[in-house]
């Protein structure tokens, strides 16, 4: 069983920055694409970013492109989400996820992931 644990959320003013971390258990971390998703109150979960197994390619939602950066450290079994120039509309619970299929390409649909963390709250004040 894979466990994903997020950290790094909090309250920040608009224009500020945060770095989220997601630590994964298990010895096969590098075999899987990882992703970040978020869900705001009353809204559906939405894709934020995904990173390839090696970390050399990534994909972002248009709403965060140019402000957020996803990365990973396979030696530490950890994926990160650096968030700059935060806006009040970025307020949400952010969750990391592991793709269903090993050695796959980038994934941006939630149903292509089968392990999820519990989420970390990010609140951006105006």
N, C-alpha and C positions, 0 to 999 in steps of 0.2 A: 504494500500500500504506500502510495506517495503522499507526502505531506508538504504543503506549501504554506509558508508563514510570512506574511507581509509586515513591514514596519516602516516608520518614517513619516506617517501622516501627521496632520495637525492643523492648527489655525494659522493662517498667514494673510497679510494684507495684499490687496491687488497690486500686481507688479512684482511681487516677491517670488521666491524660489523654494522648492522642496525637492528632496531626493528620496524616492521610495525604494525599498529593497524587498526582495522576495527570496527567501531561502528554501531550498528544496531538499528533501531527504532522498536517499537512494544513491545508487552508483551509476545510473544511466542518464544523468542530467544532460550531458552533451549530445545525446542521441535525439533530443526532442526540440522542436521549435517551441518558443515560449511567447506568451502574449500578456498584455495588460488590457483590462476592460474597466469600465466604470458605470455606476448606476446612481443617478440623482433621484431624490424623492419624487415619487409619482411618475417616473419615466422608466422606459425600458433600458436594459443594459446595452451599452454601446462599446464598440471596439475603439481602442485607443492606439495601440502599437503592437507590433510583433517583430521578433528578431530571429534570425536563422540560427542553426545549431552552432556554427562557428562564431557568430556575432558579426560577420562581415557584410550582412545585408539586413535591411529592416524596411518596415512599411508603417505609415502613420495615417490616422484619420485626418481629413482636411482641417478639422477644427483645432488640431494641436500641432500641425506641421510647422516646423520652424521654431517652435517653442519648447517642445518635449524631445527628449533623446532617450531611446531605449538601448541598453547594453547588457552584456552578461560577462560573468567570470566563471568559466567552467571548472576551474580549480577550486573555487569556493562554492560551487552549486548555487549560484546567486544570479538573479536577473535584477536590473535596476531600471528606474524610470526617473530621469532628471527632468524636472518641470520648471521652466523659467517663464517670466512675464505672465504670471498666473492671473486669471480673470475670475470674477464671481461665478461665471457660468461653468467654471471647472470644478465647482463644489460637487462632490460625489463620494461614494465609497468606491475605492479603487481595489481591484482584485487582480492577482496574477493567475495564469492558467498554463497548463502543459498540454501540448497537442496530443490527440489520440494516437496518431501513427508516428512511429519512429522514422528517422531519416527522410522526413517529408520536406516539402517546400513551405514557404510562409503561409500562414493561415490567418484569416481575418473574420471568420464566422465563429460565433460562440459555440455552435454545435460541433465544431471541429476540435474542441478541447474537452477533455474528460476529467482532468484534475484541477480543482480550484482552491485558492486560499480563502480565508475567512473575510478578507478585506480590511482595508485601513481607511479611515475617514480623512478626507481632505476638505477643509473649509476655507474659502477665500472671501475675505471681507472687503467691502467696497470703501 
